[in-house]
């Protein structure tokens, strides 16, 4: 995983030095959206509604050429504003007129329009650019990975800055049109629905559309030679799955897992409510990483996720994120439990459905693996800190909290919460505090102390035993559920290195 740790005071000083004299008299948009975990992520002064990306990529040289058209609305009067971007820019236009631009810091593209922009104004920004993304390092790393026949952009918490200019934070979600031209025989896979495909003079262009709001880090692009399967769900949604032609030994296991996407999604609708998007699927490219990522409508799976055979549990995890993390996105990265605790718990529920161990049995076993002096309990899932954002405790202690909540409220209220939350916050952003308030309102119970114990105290809570067994001591050595090995095999899901 990759984190940008910048001391806020030092950041502020460097940004003051970077503001051009011509912009100092007006109001410059903030170079960060205000997330304390990642002070330089995103930008202030505007909200993006749509990205239109027209790209051309040559796998042999890693040359990416692009024109990005960004539609936004200003939230303050702007003399200057920033985009997050790392490639070389040749021209910027704001509302059709040429604009000044300059570099600042690791990834700030400072744009100065020909005239200040009034608050509440609709704005179009066109950025022309080119470069080799794999050679661009931002804070010491790149999220763009070359493959034997192409490249992949899939990373958390950031991946956009290496291939398109953006307001790179989940708080500013937008819709997308992504058009990619690649040499004939090569395919381009992205989010949403494939609108059209055409070939001319040795190049094939793929046009993808994401019609629902989407966070920048959930926007993906995979270029290469794929075996592609297509289908439709019983509700008529298009399903697109893609597998690199050279996956090798993992090919069969990857297909046996990802091809169950429709089945898993249909089951999840019974847990979380209607599927929130207009397409689904997944892809597994030829990469050396071991993580998986919930890229919207089309999750990314490293082949290593299937090194020991088929693993439907990882598909359950990434598809659960379509509700918890994608449709309802976090407000700040400290709210990561809203994503990962629920996705891990969905794996426990799948185990329960498959008869391979109930969620309570998995909770008992997980709890028993971590004695009171285990550092596991010092990580606070409700605000783990940037160093522990993807720690195992966020996932497993986060899921333990949900099983404890289920025992506290009973199944009827608990599962009503799981369905109601994605409906109430669909396509928006929410925090852990928002969930606590929601759970109190729906259940009619004061739960602040409960969540403080499970999500914020750096100590081992009491065992999350079922209501009828609370007077009994949890077994010191509970039996290992049959699903444990498969669930544990997905622990590298958060190893974003």
C-alpha positions in Angstrom: 0.0 0.0 0.0 1.2 3.5 -0.6 0.8 6.5 1.7 1.7 10.1 1.4 2.8 11.4 4.8 3.3 15.2 4.6 3.7 17.4 7.7 0.8 19.9 7.3 2.9 23.0 8.3 5.7 22.2 5.9 3.1 21.5 3.2 1.5 24.9 3.8 4.8 26.7 3.6 5.8 25.0 0.4 2.5 25.8 -1.2 2.6 29.4 -0.3 6.0 29.6 -2.1 4.5 27.9 -5.1 1.6 30.4 -5.7 2.4 32.6 -8.7 2.5 36.4 -8.0 -0.3 36.9 -10.6 -2.6 34.6 -8.5 -1.8 36.1 -5.1 -4.3 39.0 -5.5 -7.2 36.7 -6.1 -8.6 33.5 -4.5 -6.6 30.3 -5.2 -8.2 27.0 -4.7 -6.7 24.9 -2.0 -4.1 22.3 -3.2 -5.7 19.7 -1.0 -9.3 18.7 -0.3 -8.7 18.6 3.5 -8.0 14.9 4.3 -5.6 14.8 7.3 -4.3 11.3 6.2 -3.3 12.7 2.8 -3.0 16.5 2.9 -2.1 16.9 -0.7 -4.8 14.6 -2.1 -7.6 16.3 -4.1 -8.1 20.0 -4.4 -10.4 22.8 -3.3 -12.6 25.3 -5.0 -14.6 23.2 -7.4 -16.6 20.0 -7.8 -16.2 17.8 -10.9 -19.3 16.3 -12.5 -17.8 14.5 -15.5 -14.5 13.4 -17.0 -14.2 12.7 -20.7 -10.9 11.0 -21.5 -9.7 10.4 -25.1 -6.6 8.4 -25.0 -4.1 6.6 -27.3 -1.7 4.0 -25.9 1.3 2.2 -27.5 2.2 -0.9 -25.4 5.6 -1.3 -27.0 6.8 2.1 -25.8 4.4 2.8 -22.9 3.6 6.1 -24.6 0.2 7.5 -23.4 -1.3 10.5 -25.2 -4.4 12.0 -23.9 -7.0 14.8 -24.0 -9.0 15.2 -20.8 -12.2 17.3 -20.8 -13.3 18.0 -17.2 -16.7 19.5 -16.4 -16.9 21.1 -13.0 -18.7 23.8 -10.9 -16.8 26.3 -8.9 -17.5 26.4 -5.1 -15.7 29.7 -4.6 -14.3 32.5 -6.7 -11.2 31.2 -8.3 -8.2 33.0 -9.7 -6.3 29.7 -9.8 -7.0 26.0 -9.1 -5.1 22.7 -9.1 -5.5 19.3 -10.6 -3.6 16.2 -9.5 -1.4 15.0 -12.4 2.1 13.7 -13.1 2.5 13.5 -16.9 3.8 16.3 -19.2 1.1 18.8 -20.2 1.3 20.7 -23.6 -1.9 22.9 -23.4 -4.7 23.8 -21.0 -7.9 25.6 -21.9 -10.6 26.8 -19.5 -14.0 27.5 -21.0 -12.3 27.4 -24.4 -9.6 29.9 -23.7 -5.9 29.1 -23.2 -4.9 29.1 -19.6 -1.6 29.3 -17.9 -0.3 26.2 -16.1 2.7 25.3 -13.9 4.0 22.5 -11.8 4.1 22.6 -8.0 5.2 19.8 -5.6 4.9 16.2 -6.5 1.7 16.2 -8.4 0.1 19.6 -8.4 -0.8 21.1 -11.8 -1.6 24.7 -11.2 -4.0 26.3 -13.7 -4.6 30.0 -14.1 -7.6 30.9 -16.2 -7.4 34.0 -18.5 -9.9 35.7 -16.1 -11.1 34.8 -12.5 -14.0 32.3 -12.3 -17.1 33.4 -10.3 -18.5 31.1 -7.6 -21.1 28.7 -8.8 -20.0 28.8 -12.4 -20.0 25.8 -14.7 -16.5 25.3 -16.0 -14.9 23.2 -18.7 -11.2 22.4 -18.5 -9.3 20.7 -21.4 -5.9 19.3 -20.7 -3.7 17.9 -23.5 -0.8 15.7 -22.3 1.6 12.8 -23.1 4.2 10.7 -21.4 5.2 7.3 -20.1 3.3 6.7 -16.9 5.5 3.9 -15.7 8.4 6.3 -15.6 6.6 8.9 -13.5 7.1 8.6 -9.7 4.9 10.6 -7.3 6.1 10.3 -3.7 8.5 7.6 -4.8 6.1 5.2 -6.5 3.9 4.6 -9.6 0.5 3.0 -9.8 0.8 2.4 -13.5 2.1 -1.2 -14.1 3.4 -2.4 -17.4 2.5 -6.0 -18.4 4.0 -8.2 -21.1 1.4 -6.9 -23.6 0.1 -3.7 -22.1 -0.4 -1.9 -18.8 -2.8 -1.6 -15.9 -3.9 1.3 -13.7 -5.4 0.0 -10.5 -4.3 1.1 -7.0 -5.5 2.5 -3.7 -5.7 5.2 -2.4 -4.5 6.8 -5.6 -4.1 5.8 -9.3 -5.5 8.6 -11.4 -2.6 11.0 -11.3 -0.5 8.7 -13.5 -2.9 8.7 -16.4 -5.5 11.5 -16.2 -5.7 14.9 -14.5 -8.3 14.9 -11.7 -9.5 16.0 -8.3 -8.0 12.9 -6.9 -10.0 12.1 -3.7 -13.2 10.1 -3.1 -15.0 13.2 -1.9 -15.3 14.4 -5.5 -17.0 11.7 -7.5 -18.0 12.1 -11.1 -19.3 10.2 -14.2 -16.9 9.1 -16.9 -16.5 8.6 -20.6 -13.2 6.8 -21.3 -12.2 6.3 -25.0 -9.0 4.4 -25.6 -7.2 3.7 -28.9 -4.8 0.7 -28.9 -3.1 -1.3 -31.7 -5.3 -3.8 -33.4 -5.3 -7.1 -31.6 -5.0 -5.4 -28.2 -8.0 -4.6 -26.0 -8.8 -1.8 -23.5 -10.9 -2.7 -20.5 -12.4 -0.1 -18.2 -15.4 0.6 -15.9 -19.0 0.5 -16.8 -20.5 -0.3 -20.2 -18.8 -0.6 -23.6 -20.6 1.9 -25.8 -18.8 1.1 -29.0 -15.7 -0.4 -30.6 -14.2 0.5 -34.0 -11.0 -0.1 -36.0 -9.2 2.2 -38.4 -5.7 2.2 -39.9 -4.3 -0.4 -37.5 -5.8 1.0 -34.3 -8.9 -0.1 -32.4 -10.9 2.3 -30.2 -12.9 1.3 -27.2 -15.5 3.6 -25.7 -16.5 2.9 -22.1 -19.0 4.8 -20.0 -19.6 5.0 -16.2 -23.0 6.6 -15.8 -23.0 6.7 -12.0 -20.7 8.8 -9.7 -17.3 7.1 -9.4 -14.3 7.9 -7.3 -11.0 8.5 -9.1 -9.2 5.6 -7.4 -12.0 3.3 -8.5 -11.5 4.3 -12.1 -9.4 1.6 -13.9 -7.8 0.9 -17.2 -6.3 -2.4 -18.4 -4.7 -2.7 -21.8 -3.5 -6.0 -23.3 -4.5 -9.2 -24.9 -7.5 -10.7 -23.1 -9.9 -13.6 -23.3 -13.2 -11.9 -22.7 -16.5 -13.5 -21.6 -19.8 -11.6 -21.8 -23.3 -12.3 -20.5 -26.2 -10.5 -19.0 -27.8 -10.9 -15.6 -31.4 -11.9 -15.1 -32.1 -8.1 -14.8 -30.5 -7.5 -18.2 -27.2 -5.9 -16.9 -24.1 -6.6 -19.0 -21.4 -8.7 -17.5 -17.9 -8.4 -18.8 -15.0 -10.5 -17.5 -11.5 -10.4 -18.9 -8.4 -12.7 -18.4 -5.0 -12.1 -19.7 -4.1 -14.7 -22.3 -0.9 -15.5 -20.5 -2.1 -16.0 -16.9 -0.4 -19.4 -16.8 -1.2 -21.8 -14.0 -3.7 -19.4 -12.3 -5.9 -19.2 -15.4 -8.3 -21.9 -14.5 -8.7 -20.9 -10.9 -9.2 -17.3 -11.8 -11.9 -18.1 -14.3 -13.6 -20.6 -11.9 -13.8 -17.7 -9.4 -14.6 -14.6 -11.4 -17.2 -16.4 -13.6 -19.3 -16.7 -10.5 -19.6 -12.9 -10.3 -23.3 -12.8 -11.3 -24.2 -15.5 -8.8 -22.4 -13.6 -6.0 -23.9 -10.3 -7.0 -27.4 -11.7 -7.0 -26.8 -13.1 -3.5 -25.5 -9.8 -2.3 -28.7 -8.0 -3.4 -30.4 -10.1 -0.8 -28.0 -8.8 1.9 -27.4 -5.2 0.8 -30.3 -4.3 -1.5 -30.5 -3.7 -5.3 -27.2 -3.7 -7.2 -26.3 0.0 -7.5 -24.7 0.1 -11.0 -25.5 -0.7 -14.6 -22.8 -3.2 -15.3 -20.6 -5.8 -13.5 -17.7 -8.2 -14.1 -14.1 -8.4 -13.2 -10.6 -8.8 -14.7 -7.4 -10.5 -14.0 -4.3 -9.2 -15.9 -0.8 -10.5 -16.0 0.7 -8.7 -13.0 3.0 -9.7 -10.2 1.0 -8.0 -7.4 -1.0 -10.0 -4.9 -3.9 -7.6 -4.1 -7.4 -7.2 -5.4 -9.3 -3.9 -5.7 -12.9 -3.0 -6.0 -12.6 -0.9 -9.1 -16.2 0.2 -9.8 -18.3 -2.4 -11.7 -15.2 -4.3 -12.8 -13.0 -5.4 -9.9 -9.3 -6.0 -10.4 -7.9 -9.4 -9.3 -4.2 -10.2 -9.2 -3.6 -13.8 -10.4 -1.8 -14.6 -7.1 -5.2 -14.4 -5.5 -5.9 -17.8 -7.2 -2.4 -19.3 -6.7 -3.9 -22.0 -4.4 -7.0 -22.6 -6.5 -10.4 -21.0 -7.0 -11.4 -18.5 -4.3 -14.9 -17.2 -4.5 -14.4 -15.4 -1.2 -12.3 -12.7 -2.8 -15.0 -12.1 -5.4 -17.5 -11.8 -2.6 -15.2 -9.2 -0.9 -14.8 -7.0 -4.0 -18.4 -7.2 -5.0 -19.5 -6.2 -1.5 -17.5 -3.0 -2.0 -19.8 -2.1 -4.9 -22.3 -1.1 -2.1 -19.9 -0.4 0.7 -17.1 1.7 -0.7 -18.1 2.4 -4.3 -21.8 3.5 -4.2 -21.3 4.8 -0.6 -17.8 6.1 -0.5 -15.8 7.3 2.5 -15.7 11.0 3.4 -12.1 10.7 4.5 -9.5 7.9 4.5 -9.9 7.6 8.2 -13.4 6.1 7.5 -11.9 3.0 5.8 -13.9 0.7 8.2 -17.0 1.7 6.2 -15.3 -0.1 3.2 -13.3 -2.9 4.6 -15.1 -4.0 7.8 -18.3 -4.6 5.8 -16.5 -6.3 2.9 -14.8 -8.7 5.2 -18.0 -9.4 7.0 -19.7 -10.2 3.7 -17.1 -13.0 3.4 -18.3 -14.3 6.8 -21.9 -14.2 5.6 -21.0 -16.1 2.4 -19.4 -18.8 4.6 -22.6 -18.9 6.6 -24.6 -19.3 3.5 -22.4 -22.0 2.1 -22.5 -24.0 5.3 -18.7 -23.7 5.9 -18.9 -21.8 9.2 -21.3 -19.2 10.6 -20.3 -15.6 11.1 -20.4 -16.3 14.9 -18.1 -19.2 14.5 -15.7 -17.1 12.4 -15.9 -14.3 15.0 -15.1 -16.7 17.8 -12.2 -18.1 15.9 -10.8 -14.7 14.9 -11.2 -13.4 18.5 -9.3 -16.4 19.9 -6.3 -15.8 17.5 -5.5 -12.5 19.2 -4.8 -12.5 23.0 -5.3 -9.3 25.0 -1.6 -8.3 24.5 -1.7 -8.7 20.7 -0.9 -5.4 18.9 -3.9 -6.3 16.8 -6.1 -4.6 19.4 -4.1 -1.4 19.4 -5.3 -0.6 15.9 -8.5 1.4 16.0 -10.7 0.5 12.9 -12.7 3.8 13.3 -9.6 5.9 12.8 -6.5 3.6 12.3 -4.1 6.3 11.1 -2.4 6.4 7.7 0.2 3.8 8.8 -2.4 1.3 9.7 -5.1 2.1 7.1 -4.9 -1.3 5.5 -3.9 -3.2 8.7 -5.5 -6.6 9.2 -7.3 -5.3 12.2 -9.3 -2.9 10.1 -10.7 -5.9 8.3 -11.0 -8.5 11.0 -11.6 -6.4 14.1 -13.9 -4.4 11.8 -15.9 -7.6 11.0 -15.9 -8.5 14.7 -17.5 -5.2 15.4 -20.3 -6.0 13.0 -20.9 -9.5 14.5 -21.0 -7.9 17.9 -23.5 -5.3 16.5 -25.6 -8.2 15.1 -25.7 -9.8 18.5 -26.6 -6.5 20.1 -29.5 -5.7 17.8 -30.8 -9.0 16.6 -30.9 -10.2 13.0 -34.0 -8.3 11.9 -32.7 -4.9 12.8 -29.1 -5.7 11.9 -29.9 -6.8 8.3 -32.3 -3.9 7.9 -29.3 -1.7 8.7 -27.2 -3.5 6.0 -29.8 -2.8 3.4 -30.9 0.6 4.5 -27.4 2.3 4.7 -26.5 1.9 0.9 -30.0 3.1 0.0 -29.8 6.2 2.2 -26.4 7.2 1.0 -26.4 5.9 -2.6 -23.8 7.5 -4.8 -22.6 9.7 -2.0 -20.1 9.9 0.8 -20.4 9.0 4.5 -18.3 8.7 7.6 -18.0 6.2 10.5 -19.8 8.8 12.6 -22.6 8.9 10.1 -23.0 5.2 10.4 -23.1 5.3 14.2 -25.9 8.0 14.0 -27.8 5.9 11.4 -27.6 2.7 13.5 -28.8 4.6 16.6 -31.7 6.1 14.6 -32.9 2.9 13.0 -32.4 0.7 16.1 -33.7 3.2 18.6 -30.7 2.3 20.9 -27.8 4.4 22.2 -24.8 2.8 20.5 -22.1 5.4 20.9 -20.5 3.5 23.8 -20.7 0.2 21.9 -18.9 1.6 18.8 -16.4 3.4 21.0 -15.4 0.0 22.5 -15.2 -1.8 19.2 -13.8 0.8 16.8 -11.8 3.3 18.9 -10.4 1.8 22.1 -6.9 0.3 21.8 -7.8 -2.7 24.0 -9.4 -6.1 23.5 -13.2 -5.9 24.0 -15.2 -8.6 25.6 -16.0 -11.6 23.4 -18.7 -10.9 20.7 -20.8 -13.8 21.9 -24.4 -14.3 20.8 -27.1 -13.0 23.1 -28.0 -16.4 24.5 -24.4 -17.2 25.3 -23.3 -14.0 26.9 -23.3 -15.5 30.3 -20.9 -18.1 29.1 -17.2 -17.8 28.5 -16.2 -17.9 24.9 -14.3 -21.2 24.0 -10.6 -20.7 24.5 -9.8 -22.9 21.5 -12.8 -22.8 19.1 -12.8 -25.1 16.1 -11.5 -23.6 12.9 -14.4 -23.1 10.5 -14.0 -24.8 7.1 -14.0 -21.4 5.3 -11.2 -20.0 7.4 -8.3 -21.1 5.1 -10.0 -19.5 2.0 -10.8 -16.3 3.8 -7.3 -16.1 5.2 -5.9 -16.5 1.7 -7.5 -13.2 0.8 -5.6 -11.3 3.4 -3.2 -10.0 0.8 -6.2 -8.3 -0.7 -5.0 -5.2 1.1 -1.3 -5.5 0.4 -1.2 -2.7 -2.2 2.5 -2.9 -2.9 
